[in-house]
Amino acid sequence: MQPGRRKPRSDALRNRDRLVEAAKEILARGGPGASLEAVARAAGVGIGTLYRHFPTREALFYAVYSHEVEQLIETAARLESSDDAFEALRTWLHALVGLVETKRGMLGTLAVVATEESKAMFAEVSQRMKEAVGRLVARAMANGELRPDITADDLLTTVYALCYARKPEPDWRANVLRLVDIFVDGIKAR
């Protein structure tokens, strides 16, 4: 927080959180052209409140993406203590599909506003995600549950490829998760 600035009020923080959650759903469905008025309505706030928190459409998109990545990293941390390291890895990869689903809806706008600052932010969060899944990979390997030649990059690249190989359709998520499960079953140690 900058010196001389007050801590945000709790209702302002709640409004911001509701806006991010509403935007996640609406932007994932409607893409870069999704209505910000619909986001505000779904969050139960006025459009002025949305613009106070997110002065641009891009700021809202980055907030949603950052929020999703943080949740994915927290999920990995929780799964590190799971009894079944291999299934923990599968669970995390399923959660990654959810992040890609949200990101797909926002890709047009994220590509248009790619700045040096945003590129640095994406590189930093990508590294953090790679480290998070890397810990799950190492644990599954240590337990002898995962092939020893698998890397975090292998998993991320394959899941992204599976996600983007499928055209957006009503059953997109179910189809991608089925393919992820086929892949995950194939990397299990024999």
C-alpha positions in Angstrom: 0.0 0.0 0.0 1.3 3.5 -0.8 2.2 5.8 2.1 -0.7 8.1 3.0 -3.4 5.7 1.5 -6.0 4.2 3.7 -6.7 0.5 3.8 -9.7 -0.3 1.6 -13.0 -0.7 3.4 -14.3 -4.2 3.8 -17.3 -3.5 1.6 -15.0 -2.2 -1.1 -13.0 -5.4 -0.9 -16.1 -7.6 -1.0 -17.3 -5.6 -4.1 -14.0 -6.2 -5.8 -14.1 -9.9 -5.1 -17.6 -10.2 -6.4 -16.7 -8.3 -9.5 -13.7 -10.7 -10.2 -15.9 -13.7 -9.6 -18.7 -12.4 -11.9 -16.2 -11.4 -14.5 -14.7 -14.9 -14.5 -18.0 -16.4 -15.5 -19.1 -13.7 -18.0 -15.8 -13.1 -19.7 -15.2 -16.9 -20.0 -18.5 -17.2 -21.9 -18.6 -13.9 -23.7 -14.9 -13.3 -24.6 -13.4 -9.9 -25.1 -16.7 -8.4 -26.2 -18.5 -9.4 -23.0 -20.6 -6.7 -21.5 -19.0 -4.9 -18.5 -22.5 -3.9 -17.5 -23.4 -7.6 -17.3 -20.4 -8.1 -15.0 -21.5 -5.3 -12.7 -25.1 -6.6 -12.7 -24.0 -10.1 -11.9 -21.8 -8.8 -9.0 -24.7 -6.8 -7.7 -23.0 -3.4 -8.1 -23.3 -0.4 -10.3 -21.1 0.2 -13.3 -19.4 3.1 -11.5 -18.2 0.7 -8.8 -16.8 -1.6 -11.5 -14.8 1.3 -13.0 -13.6 2.5 -9.6 -12.0 -0.9 -9.1 -11.0 -1.6 -12.7 -10.6 1.6 -14.8 -10.2 -0.4 -18.0 -11.5 -3.7 -19.4 -7.9 -4.9 -19.5 -7.4 -4.2 -15.8 -10.5 -6.4 -15.1 -9.1 -9.2 -17.3 -5.7 -9.2 -15.6 -7.4 -9.2 -12.2 -9.5 -12.3 -13.2 -6.4 -14.1 -14.7 -4.2 -13.3 -11.7 -7.0 -14.4 -9.3 -7.3 -17.7 -11.2 -3.6 -18.3 -11.2 -3.3 -17.6 -7.4 -6.1 -20.1 -6.8 -4.3 -22.7 -8.9 -1.1 -22.2 -7.0 -2.9 -22.4 -3.7 -4.5 -25.6 -4.9 -1.1 -27.1 -5.6 0.1 -26.2 -2.2 -3.0 -27.9 -0.6 -2.5 -31.0 -2.7 1.1 -31.4 -1.7 0.0 -33.1 1.5 -2.5 -35.4 -0.2 -2.2 -39.1 0.6 -2.2 -40.0 -3.1 0.4 -37.9 -4.9 -0.6 -39.2 -8.4 -4.2 -38.3 -7.9 -3.2 -35.0 -6.5 -1.4 -34.3 -9.7 -4.5 -35.3 -11.8 -6.7 -33.0 -9.6 -4.3 -30.1 -10.2 -4.3 -30.7 -14.0 -8.1 -30.7 -14.0 -8.0 -27.3 -12.2 -5.5 -26.1 -14.8 -8.2 -26.9 -17.5 -10.5 -24.6 -15.6 -7.9 -21.8 -15.8 -7.5 -22.3 -19.5 -11.3 -22.3 -19.9 -11.4 -18.8 -18.3 -8.4 -17.6 -20.2 -9.8 -18.7 -23.6 -12.7 -16.4 -23.2 -10.4 -13.5 -22.6 -7.6 -14.3 -25.1 -8.6 -11.7 -27.7 -8.3 -8.9 -25.2 -5.2 -10.2 -23.5 -3.5 -10.4 -26.9 -4.5 -6.9 -27.9 -3.2 -5.3 -24.7 0.1 -7.2 -24.5 2.5 -4.7 -23.0 6.0 -5.2 -21.6 4.4 -5.0 -18.1 1.8 -7.7 -18.9 4.4 -9.9 -20.6 6.5 -9.7 -17.4 3.4 -10.5 -15.3 2.5 -13.6 -17.5 6.2 -14.8 -17.4 6.2 -14.5 -13.6 2.9 -16.3 -13.0 3.9 -19.0 -15.5 7.1 -19.6 -13.6 5.2 -19.8 -10.3 2.7 -22.3 -11.9 5.6 -24.4 -13.2 7.2 -24.5 -9.7 3.8 -25.4 -8.1 3.2 -28.4 -10.5 6.9 -29.3 -10.3 6.6 -30.0 -6.6 3.6 -32.3 -7.3 5.6 -34.0 -10.1 8.6 -34.5 -7.7 6.4 -36.0 -5.0 4.6 -38.4 -7.4 8.0 -39.5 -8.7 9.4 -39.9 -5.2 6.5 -42.2 -4.5 7.2 -44.2 -7.7 3.8 -43.3 -9.1 5.0 -41.2 -12.1 7.3 -42.0 -14.9 10.8 -40.6 -14.2 11.1 -38.8 -17.5 8.2 -36.4 -17.0 8.7 -32.7 -16.3 6.5 -29.9 -15.2 6.9 -28.4 -18.7 5.7 -31.7 -20.3 2.5 -31.5 -18.3 1.8 -27.9 -18.9 2.5 -28.1 -22.6 0.4 -31.2 -23.1 -2.6 -29.8 -21.1 -2.5 -26.5 -23.0 -2.3 -28.4 -26.3 -5.2 -30.6 -25.4 -7.2 -27.5 -24.4 -6.5 -25.5 -27.5 -6.9 -28.5 -29.9 -10.6 -28.7 -29.0 -13.0 -26.2 -30.6 -15.2 -24.3 -28.1 -18.4 -26.3 -27.8 -20.9 -27.0 -25.1 -19.1 -30.1 -23.9 -15.6 -28.7 -24.4 -14.6 -29.1 -20.7 -15.8 -32.7 -20.4 -14.0 -33.6 -23.6 -10.8 -32.0 -22.6 -10.9 -33.6 -19.1 -11.4 -37.0 -20.7 -8.3 -36.4 -22.9 -6.3 -35.2 -19.8 -7.3 -38.4 -18.0 -6.1 -40.5 -20.9 -2.8 -38.6 -20.9 -2.4 -38.8 -17.1 -3.1 -42.6 -17.1 -0.4 -42.9 -19.7 2.3 -41.2 -17.6 1.7 -43.4 -14.6 4.7 -45.5 -13.6 4.3 -49.1 -14.6 
